Amino acid sequence: MRKECKMVYTYDELDDSGKEKAREWYAQQVFDDSCDWEYVYEDAVRMAELMGIEIDQRAWTNSHGFKGKEPCIYFSGFSSQGDGASFEGTYRYRKGAVKAIKAECNDAELIRIAYALQEVQRKHFYRLYATCKTSGNYCHSGCMSVEVEHKDDPYRHIGDAEGEVRQLMRDFADWIYERLEAEYDYQTSDEAVEENILANEYEFYETGEPL
């Protein structure tokens, strides 16, 4: 039996190589365990509502027995082919959607989607209704199943409107994914990682490995 003594360092005491290793460790922890998507989800649900999209909610129970609900938004990311986001919910015409989106933000993509939905609805007297579901083993928008029908007559032929609404729902899912990716980039940026490492007073070995 023998005893070994190892020096323990704060983040500021590490050399550049050690700091880089420490940041890599923390960034991976953020994505695997604690990346907080709550604000992105809240924003997505809010923007969806303004356009007439109601995202479903799913129940969850954590390891401590606490229960809650969260939007049915699914994603994978952020560097592999097939990464993306999708959602489950319904869509119906909402009067004044374009004006509401413009009042809430100046996001060009959201304004485009809201306007395009308004135009396709206008051609069908604002009676189109859509149901969005996820399907397959991937999360990207192309895996979303979007069924579109006339609210008063499900068997009425709606022509190109089905494909147009389907694409716009997928465009909105892509918008959600872009917001998730931006949040991930922020939370794993060197600046944010260093701030959190220092705030939590983590300690490391000389190589940057966590204690």
N, C-alpha and C positions, 0 to 999 in steps of 0.2 A: 504494500500500500504506500502511496505517496501523495503528497499535497502539491498542488500547483497554484500559483498566484498569478492572476491576470489583471492588468490595469483596466480600469473602467473610465470611459470618457463621456463628457457631454457632447452634444452635437457640435458646438462651437470649438471644442478642443480637438476635433478630428482634422486630419489633413484633407486635401481636396478629394483624394481617392476614397477615403473613408466616408466623407460626406455624400459622395455620389452613391456609394453602396447603401448608406442609410436611407437616402431619398428613394432609391429603387425599392427597398424593402417596404417603406411606408406607403408608397404609391400603390404597390401591389395589394397591401392590406386594405387600403381605401376601396379599391375596386372589388376585392373578394368579400369584404366583411361589412364595410360601413359607409359606402358611398350613398349619400342622401339624395334621392331623386324626388323628394316630396314637393319641392317648389316647382320642378319641371312638370310633374304630374298635375299640380294645382293649376298651373298656367295653361296646360294643354286642355284640361277639363273646362276651364273658363272660356278659352277661345272656341272650343268645340260648341259649347252652349250658345254662344253668340251667333254661330252659323247654323244652328238647328241640329247639331250632332249631340246625342246623349250617350256618353261612354258608360258602359255597364260597370258595376262594382262587384268585386269578389271578396269573400270573407277570408281572413287569415287568423291563425293562432300560432304564437311563437313558442319557443322552448320553455318559457316561464308561465305559460298558460294564459297570457294576455291575448285578447281578441280585438279585431278591428276590421276595417274594410279599406280597400284601395282600388283605384281604377283598373279595369281590365286592359292594361297596356303591357305589351310584351316586347322585349327587345334582346338583342345580343350585339356585342360590340367589343372593340371598335376598329379592328384592323384585319378582319378575315373576310374573304369572299362569302357573300350570303348574309352578312350582318345587316341589321336593320330593325325597324319597329313596325308593329301592327297593333290594332285595337279591336275590341268588340263593342258593339252598340247599335244604335239606330239613328237614322237621319230623316228629318222632315223639314219642309220649308219653314223658315222663320222670317217674318216680315221685318224689314229694316236691318238685315244682317250686315250688309256692306257698310252702312252708316255706323252701326255698332262697332264693327271691327276697326274702322278708321278712327273712331273716338277713343278706342282702347289702346291702339298702337299704330305704328307706321310701317309695319312689316309688309313688304311688297308681296310676298308669297301668300300670306293669309288674305290680303285684300284681293289678289287674283282668284284664289279659290272661292272666296265668298261671292265675288261678282260672277264667276262662271256658274256656280250653283244657282244663283238667282236667274241667270239667263236660261239655263236648261229647264228650270222650274216654270218660267214664264211661258215657254212653248207648250207646256202641259197644264196650264191653268193652276200652277202651284200645288198639284196634287200628287207629286211623286213621293214615294216612301222607300227607304232602303234599310236593309239589315246587314250588318257587318259581322263576320265571324272569322276566327283564325283557323287555319287548316295546315296540315303537313307538319314536318319536323323543324321548320325554320320559322324565324320571327319577322322576316322582312315583309314589306308591304305587298309584294307580289304574291304572298301566301294568303292574303286576305280574300275571303269569299264575300262578295258584295252582291246581294240580290235586290233588284230594283223593280218596283211595280207601281201601278196607278192605285192610289189609295181607295178610290171608289169602285174600281173594277180590276182586280188582280190579273185578269186574263186579257186586258186590253193591250194591244201592241203599242209599244212606246218607242220603237225604232232605235236610233242611235243613243237615245237618252240613257239607256242602261249602261252602255260602255262609258259614256261621259261621266255619269255619277260615280261609277266604279273607280275610274281613274282619279277623280277628284278626292274620293275617300282615301285612296292610296297616296295621293299627293299630300294629304294632311298627315297621314302616318309618317311619311318621309320628313315632314316638317317637325314632327315630334322627335324623330330620331336625331335630326340636326341639333335640336335643343339639348337632348341627352348627351350627345357627343361633345357639345360645347361645355356642358357642365362637368363632364368627365375630364376634359382638357384642363379646365380651371382647377378642379380639385386635385389633379395629379401634376400640376405645374410646379416647378421648383420653388417658386415664391410661396404658394399655398402649402406645399409639403413642409418646407422649412418652418413656416409659421406654426403649423400644427405640431411638429416635432418639438419645437421650443416650448410651446404652450403646455404640452403634456409632459415635459421634462423627461423624455426618454433618455436612457443611457445605453452606451454601445461599447463593444470591444474596439481595439485599435483599427481593425479592418472595416468597421462599419456594421458589423453584425450586431443585431439587438441583444441586449442583456437577457 
